[in-house]
Amino acid sequence: MGPRAKWWLHSLLRVAALLALGAAVVFLAGRHRLRWDVSPDRIHTLPPQAEAVLDSLSSPLSITLFLPDREPERSRAAALLGAAAAGRPRISWELVDPGQHPRRALAAGIKEPGSILLEHEGRREIFVAERDAAGGYLLDEAALTRALRRVTQARQIVARVVQGPGLLPLDSGEGLVALKLVLKAEGYAVEAWQAVSESQGGVPAGTDLLILAGPRRGLPAFLVAGLEAWLDAGGSLLLLLDPDAEMADGSFAANLEPLLARRGIHPGRGFVIDLGEANINMDKGFEVPVVSRYAPHPITLPFLRLPALTAFPVARPFAVDSIAAPLLYSSPRSFEELDPPSEHVHFDEGRERGGPLVLAAASESGGGRLVVVGDSHFVRHDQIDWQGNADLLLNAAAWLVQERDAITPRERPERAGLLRMGRAARRVYGILILAVMPGLLLALWPLRLLLARRRPRPGGAP
């Protein structure tokens, strides 16, 4: 075999090897769904909370997204749903254009485009994707995670709100109706518990979480004893305790100081004045601490990973022992005002505590779980939607009922760098990738052979 024939043979073998390698890569990619998300903020990857829910499934789950073909979000939605089904044979998903399949959308109970339907063990959950400033749909990972938890829950978590004289009403606009709506959207069943007499007995059976918010007078001894027994038996209590300045009868900490002290939490007698930079930047009054400092704890972990602010209008500070854990602090430029509220406040050094001050704490001492926040206003209708207030409530509830996977993921930053293309642009892009680039490579291959032939070879071969 001459030198030229050998050279052609070697070239053909190299091409065949490359083709075989490409075929092997394609084959392995089809058998092993390895995904690597290199997008900014990992926008094609499900949050860990959603991954945990999906990994725990023991029966089929169906996800159907009703989104028009022209929507750019379809490609990212396909990536997210593909990630959900990757390696999980019990999960199936589908993208449906409701304009092309209106009967199917109506049969599924879909009322508007952008709806996502989840079906599991006879239960159905529908939520609608958000809209961005340009009117396009955005599939929110946090909303998807919450919907997954709701549809896969075999039993609803029951939260009962203590009702009685001097306590915030559950179904009032000035009370806790906003708290109720936020918890219900997360999948909780929220009910009232009328604790009006000792003859009622203890906390009703089937309660997972007890909430007591905004007492305006000292609690009766039978109710305090019932709360003690509930915690000692391993129950969970969320306590929202406003400053004594809001007490109608002048009682200290609504008679809850012994219960809290046994769990390492000591309520202050004043309210917090915060002169920090966050208060000034957010244009909040100095009596409304704006929190940006969080202590390490499962409840606050999302805030530490992706900082967000929370605000507490007229808040009580606490001191904590080693058996309790602080959750959030006021700024170093804050102090505890012990005098009655007035237009003129000042820091009385030596008599009043300086910041940073603990505004919320958690304790597991005694068997049960307790979270106490020195303010009830932050969950009311005019405050709960402010920045991270609702997330703090949901995180505290999830930790109290020991649903670690339900700790709310923080919202990801706006995807300003995401390239959105219309139908025509996507068609051009597809032609470029599938036809133009391969054709260009094929057209350049003869030039590559020609240059290789002109290159001098050892031994003077032509």
N, C-alpha and C positions, 0 to 999 in steps of 0.2 A: 504493500500500500504506500503510495507516494505521500510526500509531505503535505500537499494541498488536500488530498483526500482525508488524511489524518486530522488536519485542522478543521475541515467541515464536520467530520465525525465528532470531534470534541465539542464543537459549537452546538451541534444538535443534542448531544448528551447533556450539556449544561442547560439548554432550554428545556429539555425533558425533565431534568431534575428540578428546575424552578417550577414547572407546571405541577409536578408531583407534590412538591412542598406546598404549593398553594392549595391543591386539592385536599391535602392532609389537614391544613389549617381550617379550611371550610368544613370538613367532616367533623373535626374535633369541636369546632365552634357550635355546630349543630347538636352535638351530643352533650357538651358541657357548656351551660349558659354562664360563662364568665363575663361579668359586667364591670366596667371601670368608669366611674363618673368623674370626669375632669372638668365639668362645668363650674362656673363661679357659684359659690355657696352650695354646691352639690344639689342643684335644683332638680335633677333627675333621680334622686335617691329618696326612699321613704324614711321618715323619722324612726329612730329606734323604738319608740312606743308602738308605732304601727307594725314594725317588724315583730315585736314581741307578741302582739295580738295574733298576727297571722301564723306565727310559729306554734301557737297553742291550739290551733284549730284541729278538731278531730272529725269534722264532717264538712261537706262541700260548701263553698261560698261563691256566689256569683256576683260580679260587679259589671254594671252596664252604664256607660256614659253616653247620654243623648246630646251630641254636639254636632253642629253643622260641619260639613266637609271643608268649608272655606275658612274655618277658624284656625289660626296658627297654633292655638293651644293643643290641638289634637296630637301633634307630634310629641309634645312633652307629656301629655296625658298617657299616650301609648307607652312612653318610656317608664312612667311611674307604675302603670298597671302591669307592664311587663316585668318590672322589678318585683311587684307583689306576687306574681305567679311563678317567677323563676325558682325552680327547685321545689315547688309546692303543688303537687298534682291535684290537691283538693280545691284549688282556686282557679276559676275561669273568669275571663273578662272579654268585653266586646265594646267597640265603638259603633254607635248607631246615629245616622243623620235623621233627626226627627222630621225634616222636610221631605225626605225621600221615603220615609216609613212612618207616616202619620198614624196609621191604624195601630201599629205596634206601640207607639208612644202613648196613645190614648188608652190602650189596653193595660199598659203598665202604670197608669195613673200619673203620667208626666204632664205637667201643665205649662212648662216653659223650657226652651232650650238651655243647655248647660246643667241639666239635672243629672244627678248620679244616683242610680238605684243599686242597693245592696240587698241580697237575699241570702238568708241562712236559717236552716231548720224551720222553715215556715214563717219566719219573721222578715219584715221588709223595712228598709230605712231609705228615705229619699232626702237628699240635700242639694242645694243649688250652688254652683260655682260662683265666685265673686266676679265683679267686673272691674277692669282697670280704667284709668283715666281716658283711654282711647275707645272704650266700649268693648274691648275684647274680654274673653273669659279667662279667668285664672283659677286653676284647680289648687285650692289651698290644702296643703298637707296636714295642717292642724285640724281642719274641719273633717278631712277624710279619716284621720285617726279617731276623732270623737265618734263619727258615724260607725266606724268599725267596732268600737267598743260597745256602742248601743245595740247594734244588730247581733253581736255575738254573746251578749250577756244572757245567761240562762235565767237569771233572776235580777230584778231591779234592786239597786241599793236604796234603802229607805232612810231618808233624813227627816227627822222630826224637829220642828221649831217649837220651843217652849213658849206657851202663851199664858197670860195672866195679868193681873193689875200691875201697871208700871213697866210692862215689857212691850217692845215694839211689835205692832200687829203684823201678821204675815201677809195679808192680802190688801194692804193699804199702800197707796202711792207714796205716802210719807213714811212708810214702814219698810217691810222687807220683800215687797213684791218683785223688785229687781233681782234680789238674791235668789228668790224662788225660780224666776225665769231662767237665770244663768245655770242653776243646778239642774233644772229640768232639761235644758238643751244638752247637758252633758250626759243625760240618761238616768239621773236620780229621780226617785219618787219623793216629792216634798209634801209633808203633811204637818198639820198643827197638832200640838199636844196641849190641851187645856189643863194646866196644873193649878187647880183652884182649891183643892182640899186634900187633907191627909188621907181621907178614906179611899182615894183613888188608887192607892198602892204605888208601886214604882213605875219606872219607865215602861211603856207598852212593849209587849213582845214583838219581835221582828224588827226592832229599831237597830239600824247600823250606825247612825250618826245623830247625835243630839246637838242642837244649836240653841244657845241662849244669847240674845242680843239686846243691848241698850237698856238695861234696867234703870229705872228712874227713882226707885225706892228700894229699901232693904228687902231682900228676899225672905220669905217666911222660913222658919226653922225646918219645917217638914220638907220643903223643896231643896234646901241646902243639903239636908241629910240624904235625900233621894239622889242628888248629884254625886255625893260622896260614895254612896253604895254602888251607883252606876259605874263610876271610875274604878272602884275597888274590884268590881266583877269583870273588869277588862273592857268596859265600854269606851266610847270615844266622844269627846266633848269639844265643841268650838265655842269659845266664850268671847264675845265682843263687849268690852267693859269700858264705857266712857268715863271721863274724869268725874270726880266728886262734885265739881262745880255744876254739873247737870243733874245732880240728885235732888229730888223734890223734898226729901225728908232729912237731908243732911247726914245720911248714913255713910259709913266708910266702905267703899268697894262693894256696895250692895250686900254686905255681910258675907262676902266670899273670901275674905282675907285668910281665915284659917285653912280653907280648902286649898287655896293657892300656895300658902306657905308650906304646907306638907309636901308639896310637889316642887319646891325650890323656887317659887316665883313670888315676889313681893311687890304689890302694887304701890305706886307713889300716890301722894295726896294732892299733887298739883296737876297742871297741864303744861304741855311743851310749847315753848316759844322758840322758833327756829329762824335765825338770821343768816342762814347759809346761802351759798351762791345759787343752788338749785331753786330755792324759793323765789329769789329775785328774778332769775331767768324765766321761770314759769309764771311769774306775776301772781303768785299765791300770797295770801296774807301770812304774816309771821306766826299766826296761831295755827297754820296748816302745814305741818312738817312734810316736806317733799323728800322722799327717801331714795337714795342712790347707793347706800351702803348696806350690804347683806352679809350675814354670817353664813359660813358653810353648813348646809343642812339639806336633806332631800327636798324640802319645800322650796328652798331658795336657789337650788342648783341651776334651774333654767335662767334665773336672773344673773347668776354669776357667769354663765356661758355667754349670754347675750344681754348686756345690761339694759334695764328698763326702769322707769321711775314709778313709784307709787306715792299716793298722797293721802293724808289722814287728818281731816278737819277736826280740830280740838281733840288732841290725843293725850292719853294718860301714859306716863313712863313706868317702867318696871325695873326692879333689881332682881338678878337671878343668882342662885347658888349653883354649885357644881353638878347637881342632879338635874338641872334644867338646861335648856339650850336657847340662847338668844337667836332671833331670826333676822331682825332688821334694826337699824340705828338711825337716829336723827344725826344731823351734821355736827361737827365739832363746835360750831358757832351757835349752839342751842343751849337752853337751860330749862329747868323745871320751875315754872311760876307758881308760887304758893299763895299769892294774894288773889282775891276775887278778880274776875275778868274786868278790864277797864281799857280805856283808850291809851293809857300811859302805863307801860310795863318796863321794868328794868331788872337786871340781874343783881340780886342781893348776895354777894359773895360771902360765904361762911354759913349762910342759912339755906340757900338754894343750890341744887346740884347743877353742875355744868355738863355740857355734852361731850362726846356723843352719848345719847340716852337710848336704852332698849325700848322699842315701841311694840314688840311682839315677841313671844317666847313659846317654846314647846317643851313638854315633859312626858316621859313614859314611866315615871316613878309611881309605884303602887299597882302596876298591872295594866291600867288603862292608858289611853293616849289623850293628851290635853294640848290644845292650842289656844292661847289667849292673846287678843289684840286690844290695844288700848283705845279703840275707836270703833263705833258702829256706823258712822256716816259713810265710810268708804265703800260700803256695799249697797247704799241707797241709790235710787233711780238717777240722781243728778251727779253721782260720783263713780259708779261702778264701771262705766265705760272709759274712764280716764286712764290712759296708758296701761299700766300693768295691774290695776286694781282687781279686775275680774280674774286674771291669771293667778294672783296670790290667793284669792278665795278658793279657786278650783284646786290649786296645788295643796292647800291646807286640808281641804276635804278629802282629796285622794290619799294623802299621807295618813289621815286619821282613820280611814276605813281600810288602810293597808293595801291600797291599790297602787303600788309603786309605778306600774306601767301607765297609769292614768295621769301622772304628773304632766301638766300641760306643756307641750313644746312651745318655745317662744316663736313669734312670727319671724320669718326670715326677711332680710332687707329687700326692698323693692328691686325687682330684677331689671335694673336699668340697662344692663349690658346684653340682655337677651334680644337676639335678632329676630324680628317678626317679618315674615314674607307673605304676600298675598298669593293667590292661586297662580297667576301668571309668572310671578317670580319663582315660585316653587317648580313650575314646569321647566323654566329656563335652567334652573339649578340642576334638575334631574337630567335634562339633555346634556348639560355640561359634564356631569359626573359619569353618566352611562355611555355617552357616545363620543363627545368631543375629545375628552382626555384619553380614552383607550385608542381612538383613531389617531391621535397625535403620536402616541407611543409607537403604534404600528408603522406610521409614516416615517418615523425617525429610525426605525430598526435597520432599513437598508443602508442609511448613512453610517450607522454604527458598524455594519459589516464592511462597508467600503473603507472606512478609516482603519479598521483592524487589518484589512488586506494590505494596505499601503505601509503598515508598520514593519520595519526590518525584522527579520526572524533570525535566530541563530543558525549558522551554517549556510547563510546566503540563500535560503529558500525564498521563492518569489511570493 
